[in-house]
Amino acid sequence: MSDTKRAQRPATQVIHAGQRPEATTGAVLPPIFTAATYVQASPGEHKGFEYTRSHNPTRYALERMVAGLEGSSVSEEEDPSCGGFAFASGLAATATLLDLLDQGSRLVAMDDLYGGTRRQFSQVRARSQGLDLEYVDMTDPDACRQALTAATRMVWVETPTNPLMKVVDLAAVVAIARETCPEALLVCDNTFASPMAQNPLALGFDLVMHSTTKYLNGHSDVVGGVVVASTLELAQRVRFLQNAVGAVMGPFDAYQTLRGIKTLALRIERHSENGQRVAEFLEAHDNVEQVYYPGLPSHPQYELAKRQMRFFGGMVSFRLAGNLDNARRFCENLRVFQLAESLGAVESLCNHPAIMTHASVPAETRQKLGISDTLVRLSVGVEDIDDLLEDLRQALAEA
Ligand SMILES: *Cc1c(COP(=O)(O)O)cnc(C)c1O
């Protein structure tokens, strides 16, 4: 299966990677195995399944799928879920990855980071695990080279970043890290791009994680996370921790997420088409000061984005002219876009990072990063583009 999964193209993989008809009935989809435990013929004699925290066939089906999409080198003969591991949430996946590190380890992370990730690093693990944290703008190779000292044990990258859509040169980070801190585990949070747009493992990263809550599931109805390990050695370490720490994804959520992934290729195409149109519309609008979208030639890393990403996706951030009141009025007047946290689902959403998703980031840090009161982040959905543009036009007029 690992051989055929490599040969297939992404739009085929999202339907077939790691999947097969169910053995006893031939059902084309995996059943939702709800059993917490599995019978044994004699003590220790079982079919590879003992207890659902450790092994669940429905979760395995999802894990093999995402491992296939991200191109793990681990085969099913080596590991039953091909190096993919599903968790109760994106942050649960993150927490388990941090458990790969010893007490007091140095972790260097991208400065513009999902607010909850930063909160877990700075407000939980800095205390409970004594992490030595440094946040650095990894779009700047010199800053990156300085921060990645020999003591660094983990490098955490997000690209494009949330909410400012900075694009990090993943191959460049790998090259620097291999030279300056060869022992460090390189992790990419690939939530914003999705595996349709980029595959960090192919560029030399060790681990990739997703909040499956976003594009992978894509329908705003499951919270979950996943990790894919590049090698068998890492897969075994993550498998141990997934079971030992226990923040696993339940079988219903795994089934639902697997179902969502089947349309990932179709969705990302439409998200990207709509995202591009929205970004261009906003850039041409008088009440908009700046637009952040990797598919715009005005984006500072446009050339890099074109090289690194197959799709630019549906995330568009922009700065409105005026002040907090204008931004508030814009958000309140949207009708098709809904004002809500989260992203990456079929419906278009609007978020005010300073008040909503990034409220946990200290005000001073927000200021430094450019998360101002007039910054608005859109998750452009798959609706008819004309309805989306009309909605934005009228809300900008009201703002
Ligand atoms: C949402 C998100 C997370 C956290 O995932 P949850 O499923 O909400 O726990 C991590 N990284 C990014 C980029 C996200 O957007």
The ligand as an SDF file (V2000), in Angstrom:
LIG
                    3D

 15 15  0  0  0  0  0  0  0  0999 V2000
   -6.3680   25.8820   15.2380 C   0  0  0  0  0  0  0  0  0  0  0  0
   -4.9140   25.7700   15.1080 C   0  0  0  0  0  0  0  0  0  0  0  0
   -4.1610   25.0340   16.0320 C   0  0  0  0  0  0  0  0  0  0  0  0
   -4.7810   24.3770   17.2540 C   0  0  0  0  0  0  0  0  0  0  0  0
   -5.6290   23.3500   16.9150 O   0  0  0  0  0  0  0  0  0  0  0  0
   -6.9400   22.9370   17.7700 P   0  0  0  0  0  0  0  0  0  0  0  0
   -7.5150   21.8460   16.9410 O   0  0  0  0  0  0  0  0  0  0  0  0
   -7.7950   24.1510   17.8560 O   0  0  0  0  0  0  0  0  0  0  0  0
   -6.4510   22.4840   19.0950 O   0  0  0  0  0  0  0  0  0  0  0  0
   -2.7970   24.9550   15.8230 C   0  0  0  0  0  0  0  0  0  0  0  0
   -2.1980   25.5600   14.7800 N   0  0  0  0  0  0  0  0  0  0  0  0
   -2.8950   26.2810   13.8880 C   0  0  0  0  0  0  0  0  0  0  0  0
   -2.1770   26.9370   12.7470 C   0  0  0  0  0  0  0  0  0  0  0  0
   -4.2680   26.4110   14.0140 C   0  0  0  0  0  0  0  0  0  0  0  0
   -4.9450   27.1530   13.1310 O   0  0  0  0  0  0  0  0  0  0  0  0
  1  2  1  0
  2  3  1  0
  2 14  2  0
  3  4  1  0
  3 10  2  0
  4  5  1  0
  5  6  1  0
  6  7  2  0
  6  8  1  0
  6  9  1  0
 10 11  1  0
 11 12  2  0
 12 13  1  0
 12 14  1  0
 14 15  1  0
M  END
$$$$
